[in-house]
Amino acid sequence: MTMTDTSDKIDYSKTLYLPQTDFPMRAGLPQKEPQIVARWEEMDLYKKLRESAKGREKFVLHDGPPYANGNIHIGHALNKVLKDVITRSFQMRGFDSNYVPGWDCHGLPIEWKIEEKYRAKGQDKDQVPINEFRKECREFAAGWIGEQSREFKRLGIVGDFENPYTTMNFHAEARIAGELLKFAMSGQLYRGSKPVMWSVVERTALAEAEVEYHDYESDAIWVKFPVVGSDALAGASLVIWTTTPWTIPGNRAVAYSPRVAYSLYEVTAAENDFGPQAGERLVFADALAEECFKKAKLEFNKLSDVSAADLSSITLDHPLKGFGGGYEFIVPLLAGDHVTDDAGTGFVHTAPSHGREDFDVWMDSQNLLRERGIPTEIPFPVDDAGFYTKDAPGFGPDREGGAARVIDDNGKKGDANKAVIEALIAADALFARGRLKHQYPHSWRSKKPVIFRNTPQWFVHMDKELGDGSTLRSRALKAIDETRFVPAAGQNRLRAMIADRPDWVLSRQRAWGVPICIFVDADGNVLRDEAVNKRILEAFELEGADAWFADGARDRFLADRAGEPWIMVRDILDVWFDSGSTHTFTLEDRPDMKWPADVYLEGSDQHRGWFHSSLLEACGTRGRAPYNAVITHGFTMDEEGRKMSKSLGNTVTPQDVIKDSGADILRLWVMNTDYWEDQRLGRTILQTNVDAYRKLRNTVRWMLGTLAHDEGGDVVLSEMPELERLMLHRLAELDLLVRESYDAFDFKRIARALIDFANVELSAFYFDIRKDALYCDAPSSKRRQAALYVVRQLFDRLVTWLAPMLPFTTEEAWSERYPQAASVHLEQFRETPVEWRDDVLAEKWRKVRQVRRVVTGALEIERAKKTIGSSLEAAPRVFITDAALAEAVADVDLAETAITSDIAIMSHAAPDEAFVMDEVAGVGVVIERAKGVKCQRSWRYTNDVGSDPAWPDVSARDAAALNELKALGRL
């Protein structure tokens, strides 16, 4: 600024230190953010982060692998943003916090996609050489890894995308196979025949983690089992209830409970087309008899009690005895802890081929069955396509018209239920029938119902002693107790799953995955030969798991044992074993990582998935969990709390949010949610975050503009005005809150605290008060210099604290403030001097702000009435009768604090017309117009305007500032 004569007309606005910045008010994030991503890649920010952190203590969040088969959805975005915030926050607090992204690449969904290509061409994938098929699966997964990488980076995620881990990497496949062989060599792996959840649609066994429950309408039937071998109950029948009529051919027992009261009942009248007639005698649990007889439209009388001893000594005929020639065996009664009188009949139909509890009670009763001469073999009544086999006489291949089917290839009900019900009616074995809508297991992927089916599979023992007095179950439960869970409820959830789970099913009957690379004899005994294992793993390391399926693989791996009758297993591993093994080839094998991980973070469904399988795998091979902490997030619903679905048209995609508003808006939404619970997202919620972001951005922008005039330099704390010391105190408090909350993974607490601080304490309080000093004071003003120092501290801390959350905006702001700096993300959170904390001062200013609140409330009313325009036109009279408040403001420039030209404080009661607030007792305010003349530079009304003849229209303070500026050559 130049001026030749002070008497010339001057534009005083040009003599003020008004904010100056190129940081735009309108963010333009959809356009700006890709430029920042490109800059990060050009400068190789990831590499610079690793170099800057060399030698620091490692903090490792191990990435749970998303599936490589489609564009990312809002759940992916939530998940990756949370992980990015965690790794960035630890990196900026003195750790080497490396993020290595990973992908799950094997499994059915990819296999299906490739099969669809063949079906579209009328080809059968089974006619394609298996390694050609696997090559297409590998290429498909690789394509989606590239696409998802781009989408994750657009979210602002920084990690080792050049060297991610993938479960289909040759080294990974070798390590997964190696982990399997550890289970095999330690005797934990065995081949068994158990009922497992089976997907007819997908032709494979499913683990608990691959099943979800949906409403399903089932046929419900009550079936009579005639009593034999009992004089007291001669001619009577026991009645069971089931919602799976198709399992009746597999029935081998009926379970009862010694804790349930049973009685013998007689039918006295019947109004049905089939079923019991008058005179028939039936046994029910007392608590359920009336409901059952009502269902069958029967009248009845109780004849006598039936004791547990009576039940334990009797046997039954199969209800299909005489049908198909295959149900002539004895059906025993077995005591079972799972039997209750809450629903059904008090007796449980037991088909060990088709249910876990059925299998367990059957196996627990082996000695009893042998003593009674009852065969203990478990049949295989249903094949992999859902058809009855020869073990279901009359319904299988011997049936006229061919075998009945439980479920077809499309997941629809077959004719099995109808065939069984008709056979029961014909045998006079049906007591009643109905329909029931209930929760039934469905495949997680195909969304089609599954069946429980006895099949030979490969299992890992949960309760086999492992040589140190522990079992896999006990190790896992101990590890859970030693793990930190966020939120804490996750611990009980995972513990309950481990406590109750059956043996771990590892095998799948598919093609795309890591094979169960073992050899067995005819009885299923595993070949334990370290030399064979070594050859397998060396081949997998060089060629990948395809080596198992290559021509000549059997002879190659067995070598000098090829002449022995070892059978090569062709099943593949459950993909949960793949992902459960990622800790081995990522945490253990990479020098930039460590084992165990500090944190695993995924959705709450992973208590039954990745958290679960990783826990079992590591406990089985290393004796402890591969993680120290487990964090879970909920799922994203629409604004009304409904599940997002294309059919409802309520989906929100991260791609659309980024295109319209920018990734930082999406990230801010994540930070503002209670992510531990289910979250909501929609247009209104996004707009709320846009508004919050805009205010926050304007706060940062004002600081940048103000700091354009900062010439640096420190200020002695004791010489600072109280207002500046108050702000430093608040920074000290926030520093503690931010660090504690990042440690607690409580991001909403940080976001809310910083947004409120920026809006309420900075923009609407401190900045508002200090604008006069910052804009108008002389360069040498101690007040102005102290304020600049504080704004500098505010900027550095606020921007670095927010950097993990809003990486694009903070990078843009940091580059504006420090053009020579490489990146804000290479910075550390600033250390906060302990002397900044001043609780006594804070308490005093809490009272000052109470008084100020009443003053500003009164000013707002006068503004609304247009009695005044600016608050500088006012000179309030403040009446304070509260001694504590009066003491607090006694040495405070309340006019400066309330932004008025003058103020008068009275110690007596306020007049009736005074403005008062119920929340602040003992304070009243009367607004009067300020006296004096308006300064044309600062707009304050004072009595010293014109006291300097050189500046006839400004106050003495402003004249002194102008003289100093002139002396410095700035005018």
MARDRENDO-745544 format. One record per residue (C-alpha): residue in three letters; z, x, y. Coordinates in steps of 0.25 Angstrom, whole numbers, plus 5000, padded with zeros to 4 digits. Each point is the difference from the previous one (the first is absolute). Example, Ala and Ser with C-alpha at 12.3 -4.5 7.8 and 13.67 -1.06 7.14 Angstrom:
ALA503150494982
SER499850065014
END
This chain:
MET500050005000
THR499750055014
MET500349955014
THR499850075013
ASP500949925008
THR501249924996
SER499749905011
ASP498749974993
LYS500049874992
ILE500450044986
ASP499949934987
TYR501450014995
SER499649974986
LYS499350134999
THR501350075003
LEU500849944988
TYR500150064987
LEU499449884993
PRO499750014985
GLN498750074997
THR499450004986
ASP498749994992
PHE500849934988
PRO499449865001
MET500749875001
ARG499149934990
ALA500150084987
GLY498749974994
LEU500650044987
PRO498849964991
GLN499150105007
LYS501050115003
GLU500750014987
PRO498750054992
GLN499950115010
ILE501450044997
VAL499850004985
ALA498750085002
ARG500850105009
TRP501150014989
GLU499050034990
GLU499250105009
MET501350085003
ASP500549984985
LEU501349945005
TYR500549994985
LYS499850154998
LYS500750035014
LEU501249914995
ARG500250084988
GLU499950145007
SER501049955010
ALA501049964989
LYS499950134992
GLY501450044995
ARG500749875004
GLU500749914990
LYS499149914993
PHE500049855001
VAL499149934990
LEU499649864999
HIS499249984987
ASP498849905002
GLY499949894991
PRO498649994996
PRO499249885004
TYR498949964991
ALA498650055003
ASN499249874999
GLY499849945014
ASN500250005015
ILE501450015004
HIS500849875004
ILE501249975009
GLY500950044989
HIS499450144999
ALA500150015015
LEU501549965001
ASN500350104988
LYS499250125006
VAL500549985014
LEU501550004995
LYS499750134992
ASP499350075012
VAL501249965009
ILE501050064990
THR499250134998
ARG499750025015
SER501449975004
PHE500650114991
GLN498950105004
MET500449985014
ARG501550024997
GLY499950144994
PHE499549974986
ASP498750044993
SER499649864997
ASN498750004992
TYR499249884997
VAL499150004988
PRO499249874997
GLY499749964986
TRP499249904992
ASP500149934987
CYS498750014994
HIS500049954985
GLY500249864995
LEU499449874998
PRO499549955013
ILE499150125002
GLU499549984985
TRP499749855003
LYS499250045012
ILE499150094992
GLU500049904988
GLU499549905010
LYS498850095003
TYR499650004986
ARG500249854998
ALA499149975012
LYS498950084993
GLY500349934986
GLN500550134994
ASP501350024992
LYS500950115005
ASP500450034986
GLN498650054997
VAL500150105011
PRO500650144996
ILE501450005004
ASN500050125009
GLU498749955007
PHE500849875003
ARG501350085005
LYS499150095009
GLU499549875007
CYS501549965001
ARG500350135006
GLU498949995010
PHE500449865004
ALA501450055003
ALA499650125008
GLY499249915009
TRP501149925003
ILE501050115002
GLY499050055011
GLU500049875007
GLN501549974999
SER500250145006
ARG499249975012
GLU500749875002
PHE501450064999
LYS499650115010
ARG499549895009
LEU501549955000
GLY500450135005
ILE500550064987
VAL500150154999
GLY500050064987
ASP499350104990
PHE498849914998
GLU499250124997
ASN500850024988
PRO500749874995
TYR500549984986
THR499249914991
THR500449954986
MET498650034996
ASN500050155004
PHE499850094988
HIS501350075003
ALA500749875001
GLU499549944987
ALA500450134993
ARG501449985006
ILE500149854996
ALA499650044986
GLY501050115000
GLU501149905004
LEU499649914989
LEU500050114990
LYS501550035005
PHE500449864995
ALA499250024987
MET500650144997
SER501549955003
GLY499849884991
GLN500149905011
LEU498649954997
TYR499849904989
ARG499049904994
GLY500549874998
SER499649854998
LYS500749925011
PRO499649875008
VAL499550055013
MET499349935011
TRP498649994997
SER498849975009
VAL498949934992
VAL499150015013
GLU500250155001
ARG500250034985
THR501250095002
ALA501550005000
LEU500749995013
ALA501350065005
GLU501149925007
ALA499550065013
GLU498649944998
VAL500549864999
GLU500349895010
TYR500449864999
HIS499349885005
ASP500149854998
TYR499449954986
GLU499949874993
SER500450024985
ASP500049904988
ALA501549984997
ILE500349964986
TRP501349964992
VAL499850044985
LYS500849964988
PHE500450114990
PRO500549934987
VAL501450054995
VAL500050054985
GLY501250064993
SER501149915006
ASP500749884994
ALA500649965013
LEU498750005007
ALA499149964989
GLY498849935005
ALA500250045015
SER499250085009
LEU500350105011
VAL499249985013
ILE499450125008
TRP499349995014
THR498950095004
THR498950015011
THR499150094991
PRO499649914989
TRP499050104995
THR501150094996
ILE500549914989
PRO499250064989
GLY500750135003
ASN501449944999
ARG500950074990
ALA501449955004
VAL500849915009
ALA501150065009
TYR501349935003
SER501350045007
PRO501449994995
ARG500549975014
VAL499249875001
ALA500549874994
TYR499049934991
SER500149864993
LEU499249924990
TYR499349885006
GLU499449884994
VAL498849925006
THR500349855001
ALA498749955007
ALA498750065003
GLU498949965010
ASN499050114998
ASP498650024994
PHE500450124992
GLY501350084996
PRO501449954996
GLN500249864995
ALA501349934998
GLY500950064989
GLU499550145003
ARG501150115002
LEU499950115010
VAL500950125005
PHE500150035015
ALA500950075009
ASP500949895005
ALA499750035015
LEU498549984998
ALA500049894990
GLU499949885009
GLU498950065008
CYS499250034988
PHE500149874994
LYS499649935013
LYS498850095001
ALA499649954986
LYS500349855003
LEU501149994990
GLU501349944998
PHE501150084993
ASN501450014995
LYS500850124997
LEU500450024986
SER500850134999
ASP500350145006
VAL499250124994
SER500750135001
ALA499550145001
ALA500450034986
ASP499249884995
LEU498850055008
SER500150144995
SER499949964985
ILE498849915001
THR498550035000
LEU498849925004
ASP498649974996
HIS498950045009
PRO499549875007
LEU498650034996
LYS500450024985
GLY498849954992
PHE499050025011
GLY499050114997
GLY500850054988
GLY500750115008
TYR501349945005
GLU500849994987
PHE501050115004
ILE501549985004
VAL500449995014
PRO501450055003
LEU500949975011
LEU500550125008
ALA501150015010
GLY499450055014
ASP500750035013
HIS498849955007
VAL500249854996
THR500749915010
ASP500149855001
ASP499450005015
ALA498749954996
GLY499249964987
THR500749964988
GLY501050114997
PHE499250064990
VAL498950115003
HIS498750014992
THR499950144996
ALA498650074999
PRO500250154999
SER498550025002
HIS500149935014
GLY501250035008
ARG501050115003
GLU501349934997
ASP499449944987
PHE499650144996
ASP501450055004
VAL500849904992
TRP499050014988
MET500250165000
ASP501549995002
SER500149914987
GLN499250094991
ASN501250024991
LEU500349864999
LEU498649964997
ARG499950104989
GLU501349954994
ARG499549864999
GLY498650054995
ILE499249965012
PRO498850085003
THR500250085013
GLU498550035003
ILE499549965014
PRO498749934999
PHE498850025010
PRO499549855002
VAL499250035012
ASP498950105003
ASP499650085012
ALA499049895004
GLY501149894999
PHE499549944987
TYR500949974988
THR499950104988
LYS500249984986
ASP501550015002
ALA499949865006
PRO499549924988
GLY499249885003
PHE499850045014
GLY499350134998
PRO498650044994
ASP500349914988
ARG500049885010
GLU498849915000
GLY499250035012
GLY500650135002
ALA501350065005
ALA500749935011
ARG500350075013
VAL501250015009
ILE499250055013
ASP498650035002
ASP499350115007
ASN500149935014
GLY501549984998
LYS499949854997
LYS500849934989
GLY499350004987
ASP500149904989
ALA501250064993
ASN501149915006
LYS499249874996
ALA499850054986
VAL501550034998
ILE500549875006
GLU499049924991
ALA500550084988
LEU501449975003
ILE499849855002
ALA499250004987
ALA501250064994
ASP501049915006
ALA500750125007
LEU499849965014
PHE501249945007
ALA499449985014
ARG499050075009
GLY499850015015
ARG499550095011
LEU500850105009
LYS499650075012
HIS500750135001
GLN499950155004
TYR499250074989
PRO499650155000
HIS498650045005
SER499250135000
TRP500350065014
ARG498550045001
SER499249894993
LYS501049895005
LYS499849934986
PRO501149964990
VAL500550104990
ILE500549984986
PHE501150074992
ARG499350064988
ASN500550104989
THR499150125000
PRO500150144996
GLN500350085013
TRP500650145004
PHE501449995006
VAL501150095006
HIS501449974995
MET500949955010
ASP501350024992
LYS499750124991
GLU501150115001
LEU499350125006
GLY500950114995
ASP500950015012
GLY500749874997
SER499149925010
THR498949914998
LEU498849975009
ARG500749875005
SER501350075003
ARG499350115007
ALA499349915009
LEU501249915003
LYS500850135004
ALA498850045009
ILE500049875007
ASP501450015003
GLU499850145006
THR498849955009
ARG500049955014
PHE499449865002
VAL499549955013
PRO500349885000
ALA501250024991
ALA499649874992
GLY498950084993
GLN501050074992
ASN500549884993
ARG498649954998
LEU499550124993
ARG501350024992
ALA499849864995
MET498650024996
ILE500350134992
ALA501349944994
ASP499249894994
ARG498650064997
PRO499450024986
ASP499450134995
TRP499050055009
VAL498549964995
LEU499150115004
SER498749974993
ARG498849925005
GLN498749964992
ARG499050055011
ALA499150115003
TRP500350055015
GLY501350085000
VAL500750124994
PRO500049994985
ILE501349994991
CYS499550144995
ILE500850014987
PHE499650004985
VAL500849924990
ASP500049984985
ALA499849874993
ASP501449955003
GLY500050035015
ASN500750134999
VAL499650095012
LEU499550144997
ARG500950105007
ASP499350135002
GLU500150085012
ALA498750074997
VAL499249875000
ASN500749965012
LYS499650135007
ARG498649984997
ILE500049865005
LEU500650035013
GLU499150125003
ALA498849924997
PHE500549895010
GLU500350105011
LEU498550054999
GLU499349874996
GLY500949895003
ALA500549894991
ASP498549974996
ALA500250124990
TRP500749914991
PHE498849904999
ALA499050114998
ASP499250024987
GLY500850094991
ALA501349995007
ARG500849974988
ASP499650134993
ARG500150085013
PHE501449965002
LEU500550014986
ALA499350124997
ASP500550064987
ARG500749874997
ALA498749915001
GLY499949994985
GLU501449935000
PRO500049845001
TRP500449995014
ILE499549885008
MET499650025015
VAL500749895008
ARG498949935009
ASP500949925009
ILE500250045015
LEU501350015008
ASP500549895008
VAL499750035015
TRP501449995003
PHE500350124992
ASP498950075008
SER500749975013
GLY501350024994
SER499650154998
THR499550035014
HIS501350075003
THR499650114990
PHE498650045005
THR500449975015
LEU501450035002
GLU500250114990
ASP498650075000
ARG499750005015
PRO500750115008
ASP500049925012
MET500949894993
LYS501350004993
TRP500649934988
PRO500749915001
ALA499549925012
ASP500949965011
VAL499449865001
TYR499149914992
LEU499549885009
GLU499349884994
GLY500049845000
SER501149934993
ASP499149974989
GLN500150154996
HIS501449984994
ARG499249954988
GLY498950105003
TRP499950145005
PHE501550025003
HIS500349954986
SER498950084992
SER500350135009
LEU501549984996
LEU499749994985
GLU499050115000
ALA500950105007
CYS501349964993
GLY499350014986
THR499550145003
ARG500950065011
GLY501349924999
ARG500049945014
ALA499249925010
PRO498850075008
TYR500649955013
ASN501350005008
ALA499749875008
VAL499249884997
ILE499549915012
THR499449864998
HIS499249915010
GLY499749864998
PHE498749935001
THR499249955012
MET499949845001
ASP499349925011
GLU500749955012
GLU500549884993
GLY500550084989
ARG498949974990
LYS499450104991
MET498750055005
SER498749964993
LYS498649995002
SER500049854996
LEU501049975011
GLY499250085010
ASN501350065005
THR499850154996
VAL500150115011
THR499350124997
PRO500450145006
GLN498550025003
ASP499949885009
VAL501350035007
ILE499650155002
LYS498649955005
ASP500649905010
SER501350065004
GLY500150144995
ALA500850074989
ASP501250035009
ILE500249855001
LEU500049984985
ARG501050114999
LEU500949945011
TRP500049874992
VAL500550084988
MET501150075008
ASN500449875006
THR500249934986
ASP501149994990
TYR499150074990
TRP501150004990
GLU499849854999
ASP498749925000
GLN499350015013
ARG499149905008
LEU498750035007
GLY499049925008
ARG499349985013
THR501349965008
ILE500850124994
LEU498950105003
GLN500049955014
THR501550025002
ASN499850144995
VAL498850025010
ASP500949955011
ALA501150094996
TYR499150124999
ARG499449975014
LYS501350015006
LEU500450134993
ARG498750065004
ASN500249975014
THR501450065000
VAL499350134994
ARG498949995010
TRP501049995012
MET500750124995
LEU498750084999
GLY499649965014
THR501450045006
LEU500050134992
ALA498750045006
HIS500950045012
ASP501050084991
GLU500150145004
GLY501050034988
GLY501350075002
ASP501449964995
VAL501149935007
VAL501550024998
LEU500649884993
SER501350005009
GLU499149995012
MET499249894996
PRO500249855005
GLU500749914991
LEU498849924997
GLU499250124994
ARG501350044992
LEU500049864995
MET498650014995
LEU500350134993
HIS501249944993
ARG499049894995
LEU499150104995
ALA501250064992
GLU500349874994
LEU498649974997
ASP499850144994
LEU501149974990
LEU499549864997
VAL498550054998
ARG500450114990
GLU501049914992
SER499049894999
TYR498950094996
ASP500950064989
ALA500449854996
PHE498549965000
ASP500449895010
PHE498750015009
LYS500249865006
ARG501350055006
ILE499350115007
ALA498849925004
ARG500949895006
ALA501050105007
LEU498850085006
ILE499249885005
ASP501349945006
PHE500450135006
ALA498650025006
ASN499949855005
VAL501449975005
GLU500750135003
LEU498850085005
SER498949915006
ALA501049895005
PHE501150095004
TYR500050155001
PHE498550015004
ASP500149885009
ILE501250065008
ARG499450155000
LYS498649965005
ASP500550015014
ALA500650144999
LEU498850054991
TYR498949955009
CYS500750025014
ASP501050114999
ALA499750145006
PRO499650114990
SER501350075001
SER500849874997
LYS501150034989
ARG499949854997
ARG498550004998
GLN500150144992
ALA501149944991
ALA499149874998
LEU498850084996
TYR500850094990
VAL500549874994
VAL498649944999
ARG499650124993
GLN501149994990
LEU499749864998
PHE498550024998
ASP500250124990
ARG501049924991
LEU499449865001
VAL498650054996
THR500550094989
TRP500949904994
LEU498849905000
ALA499050104995
PRO500249974985
MET499949855003
LEU498850005010
PRO499350134997
PHE498749975008
THR500749955013
THR501050115000
GLU498950104998
GLU499249955011
ALA501350005010
TRP500450144995
SER498650065003
GLU500049945014
ARG501450065003
TYR499750134993
PRO498550034999
GLN500250144994
ALA500949944988
ALA499349994987
SER500749874996
VAL501249925002
HIS500150004985
LEU500350154999
GLU501249985009
GLN501449984996
PHE501049895005
ARG500750075012
GLU501550044998
THR500949925009
PRO501250085007
VAL501349944996
GLU500550005014
TRP499049895004
ARG500949914992
ASP500949935010
ASP500749874995
VAL500949995012
LEU498850005010
ALA499249904991
GLU501249905000
LYS500150015016
TRP498549975001
ARG500149894990
LYS500949935011
VAL499150055011
ARG498849934993
GLN500849874998
VAL500250005016
ARG498550045001
ARG499649884991
VAL500649905009
VAL499450065013
THR498650004993
GLY500249864996
ALA500349965014
LEU498850075005
GLU499149934990
ILE500449875005
GLU499750045014
ARG498750054996
ALA499649874993
LYS500449925013
LYS499250105008
THR501150035009
ILE499750154997
GLY498850074994
SER500550144996
SER501450034996
LEU500050105011
GLU500049895010
ALA501449964996
ALA501450055003
PRO500949934990
ARG501549975002
VAL500750034987
PHE501349944998
ILE500850064988
THR501449954996
ASP500050074987
ALA500850135002
ALA499250084988
LEU498749965006
ALA500450035014
GLU500550144996
ALA498750034992
VAL499149975012
ALA500950075011
ASP499350135000
VAL498649954996
ASP498949975010
LEU499849864995
ALA498849985010
GLU499350114994
THR500349944986
ALA499649865003
ILE498850055008
THR500449935013
SER500050065014
ASP501549985002
ILE501249944993
ALA501449965004
ILE501149994990
MET501249915003
SER501350004992
HIS500349855002
ALA499549874993
ALA498649965002
PRO499749885009
ASP499549874993
GLU498650035003
ALA500050134993
PHE499150034987
VAL500950024988
MET499850024985
ASP500949954990
GLU499850124991
VAL500550095012
ALA501349955005
GLY500650045013
VAL498650035007
GLY499349925010
VAL498850035009
VAL499449955013
ILE498750045004
GLU499750045014
ARG498850065007
ALA500050155002
LYS500250045015
GLY499350125006
VAL498550045000
LYS499150014988
CYS499650144997
GLN498550014999
ARG500150104989
SER501149964991
TRP500149855004
ARG501550015001
TYR500749935012
THR500850105008
ASN500650025013
ASP499550145002
VAL498549975000
GLY499350095011
SER501250095001
ASP499050124998
PRO499049985012
ALA498950074991
TRP500149884991
PRO500349885008
ASP499849904989
VAL500850064989
SER501550024996
ALA500750135002
ARG499950034985
ASP498549984999
ALA499850085013
ALA500850114994
ALA499149994988
LEU498750005008
ASN500550125008
GLU500350084987
LEU498649964995
LYS499350045013
ALA500850144999
LEU499550024986
GLY498649975004
ARG499949874992
LEU499649925012
END
